[in-house]
Amino acid sequence: MSLILILIAIVTLLAAVAAMSFRNLVHCALMLAVTFSGIAALFLELDAEFAGFTQILVYVGAVAILIVMAILLTRSGEAPEQSVLTSGWFAGVAVTAMVFTLIAFASLTSTALPAGDAPEPVVTVKDIGNVLMNRYVLPLEVLGLLLTAAMIGAVVIALKEDDKPNAGQQTPIDNRQSAIGNKKEGVA
């Protein structure tokens, strides 16, 4: 294993832990974007160019930015009182340990697949791009329209919440009406 691969893995894991431990939701989303970037760098380091560039385009370029925009449009600037790690993180660590133990057990006890004489298919990024842009162009366009409609819907919902008065607070008109009602009943 190369030193660059180990460094990228460490940075990715630290960013993932930071994404789960920060109190500020925007900082968590930005650390999630760093984690996605680290995963893309791991793919690129392992010579999986298509998976790496797809990770950059889809997760870093779209999903992480969409999460940040949704947080900024719908949340206030208040930080939560507790961190994510303070409630029940022991169960998460236990489940993670069990999963990695099962994966290690399965990989150590499994028998190797017999080597076949079939040649490996040669698929390039250009071939995948040609298939996506010729055969699957309609599903890609529909997916783009769906994501755009979802973003517009989030903006509309965020704007409608700002127009409504808070349920626990009275508006000046409500205060005047309650004062008039109290005067009519004889209560000052």
KETOR-519702 format. One record per residue: x, y, z of N, C-alpha, C in turn; residue in one letter. Coordinates in steps of 0.05 Angstrom, whole numbers, plus 5000, padded with zeros to 4 digits. Example, Ala and Ser with C-alpha at 12.3 -4.5 7.8 and 13.67 -1.06 7.14 Angstrom:
2
526448865156524649105156526449345156a 525749555142527349795143525850015157s 
***
This chain:
188
501749765000500050005000501850255000m 501050444984502650684982502050875005s 503951055009503651255031501451445025l 501051514999498951704992496251584998i 495851324992493351194997492751195027l 494751145044494351145073493651425083i 494951625073494351895081491551985073l 490751915048488051975040485951835057i 486451585064484651435081484451565109a 486651645120486651775146485052035146i 485552205126484152455123481152405120v 480452205103477652145099476252055124t 477551885139476451785165476152015185l 478252185187478052405206475852605198l 475452645172473252825163470552695169a 470352435167467852305173467252315203a 469252285220468852305249468052595256v 469352785243468753075248465953135239a 465053015217462253065208460252965228a 460952765243459052655263459352795290m 461452935295461853035322461553345324s 461553485303461153775305458353845313f 457954065327455254155335453954325314r 455454475299454354655279453654485254n 451154495245450254335223451654405197l 452354655192453754735168456554615168v 457854625191460554505192460454205187h 458354075198458053785193457753725163c 456153895149455753855120458253905105a 459854105113462354155099464353925104l 464453815128466153575133465253335117m 462553315113461553105096462553135067l 462653385058463753435031466753355030a 468253415051471053325052471253025051v 469452885065469352595065468852495037t 466852605024466252524996468652574978f 470052794982472452854966474652644972s 474952564997476952365003476252094991g 473752024990472951774977473551784947i 473052024935473652054907476652034902a 478252144920481152124917482051834920a 480751684938481451394940480851254914l 478551304902477951184876479951254855f 480751504854482651594834485351474839l 486151444864488751314871488751024863e 486450894864486250604857485650564827l 485950774811485650764782482750694774d 480850784789477950754782477051044775a 477851134751477351414743474451474742e 472851294730469951354726468651384753f 469151194772467951214798468851464813a 471451534810472451774824471252024814g 471152054787469952304776466952314780f 465652084780462752074787462352164816t 464052064833463952144862464152454864q 466052564849466452854851464053004840i 463052924816460853064804458253024819l 457652784827455052734840455052804869v 456852694884456752734913457953004922y 460253074913461553324921460153554907v 459653534881458653754865455653784868g 454153584875451253614875450153554903a 450653324914449353254939450353424962v 452953464965453953624987453053914985a 453054024961452154294957449154314962i 447654114954444754114959444254104989l 445753945004445453925033446054195046i 448254315038448954585049446854785043v 445854795018443754985011441154935026m 440454685029437954615044438254695073a 440554665085440954745113440855045115i 442055185097442055475098439255595093l 437655455077434955555071432955495093l 433255275107431255185125431855205155t 434355225162435155225190435855505200r 435555545226436555795237439455755245s 440755955255443555945261444055835289g 442055725302442455625329443855355328e 445855325346447155065348445654885368a 445554625363444154455381445554445408p 444054375429445154375455447054145460e 446553915446448253685450449553605424q 451853485426453253375403451953105396s 452353015372451252755363452452525379v 454952555386456352325400455552295429l 454052475441453452455469451152265475t 449452195455447152025461447351765445s 447951555458447851295446449951225426g 452351335428454351275408455751015414w 455450905438456550645444455250425427f 452650455422451250255405452350275377a 452950515367454050535340456850415338g 458450455358461150325359460950025360v 458949925375458649635377457649515350a 455749645337454849555311457149565291v 458749775291460949795272462949575277t 463549515302465449295309464349025299a 461748985303460548735294460748705263m 460148925249460148915220462948855210v 464948995221467748945212468648665220f 467848565242468548295250467348085231t 464748125224463547945205464847965177l 465548195168466948225142469648085143i 471148125165473747995167473447695168a 471447595183470947305184470247195157f 468447335143467647235116469847245096a 471547445098473747455078475947265084s 476347195110478447005117477546715112l 475046655115474046375113473046305085t 472646505068471546445041473646325023s 472746155006474546024987474746204962t 477046194950477446364926475846254903a 474946424886473446344862475446224842l 474546014828476345894809476946084786p 479446084778480346254757479246154731a 477746324717476546244691478346334668g 477646224645479146294621477946534607d 475746634617474346854603476047104606a 476347244584477847494585476247714599p 477747894612476448114626475348304605e 472848404610471848604591473348864594p 473848984571475249244571473149464567v 472649604588470749824587472150084595v 472050274578473350534584471250734593t 472250954604470451164612468951284588v 470251284565468951384540466651204533k 466950934535464750754529462350804548d 462950834573460750884593459351154587i 460951354580459751614573458051604548g 458951454528457351424504454751284509n 454751074526452250934532450351114548v 451451264567449751444583448551674566l 450151774547449152004532447551914507m 447551664500445951574477443551404486n 444051194502441951014509440351114533r 441651234553440351314578440051614581y 439851764559439752054562437052144574v 434852004567432252084578432152044608l 432951814619432951794648434752004662p 436952074650438752274662437352544662l 435852614640434452864639432152874660e 430752654662428552634682429652664710v 431852534716433052564742433952844748l 435052984728435753264731433353444737g 431153394723428653544728427553484755l 427653234764426653164791428253304813l 430953304810432553444830432053744830l 431653864806430954144805428354204818t 426354034813423654074826423854044856a 425553864866425853824894427154074907a 429154194893430454434904428454664904m 426954694883424954914882422854874904i 422054624909420154574930421254644957g 423854584962425054654988425154954991a 425655104970425755394972422955504978v 420855394965418155484970417255424998v 417955185008417255115036418655305056i 421155365050422655535068421555825068a 420655915045419456185043416756195057l 415155985055412455985067412655985097k 414755865109415055855138415756135148e 417156295133417956565141415556755142d 413556705124411256875123409356835146d 409256605158407356545180408456655206k 406656775223407656855250408156615267p 409856655287410456435305407956365321n 407556105326405156015339405056115368a 407256135382407256215410407156515414g 407656665394407756955397405257085384q 404357305397402057445387403057675369q 401657725348402257945331401158205343t 401858435335400758685346397658695342p 396658585320393758585316392458405337i 393658175343392457995363392558135391d 394658285397394858425422392658625425n 392058775403389958985404387258855407r 386758635393384158495395383758385423q 385858275435385458165462385058395482s 386258625478385858855496383058965493a 381958975468379259065463377258875476i 377758615473376058415485376058435515g 378258495528378458515557376958765566n 376958985551375559235558372559195557k 371659035536368758995533367658825556k 369358635566368458465588368658605615e 369858835616370058975641372758925655g 374458775643377058715655379058905643v 380559045660382459245650385159125647a 
***
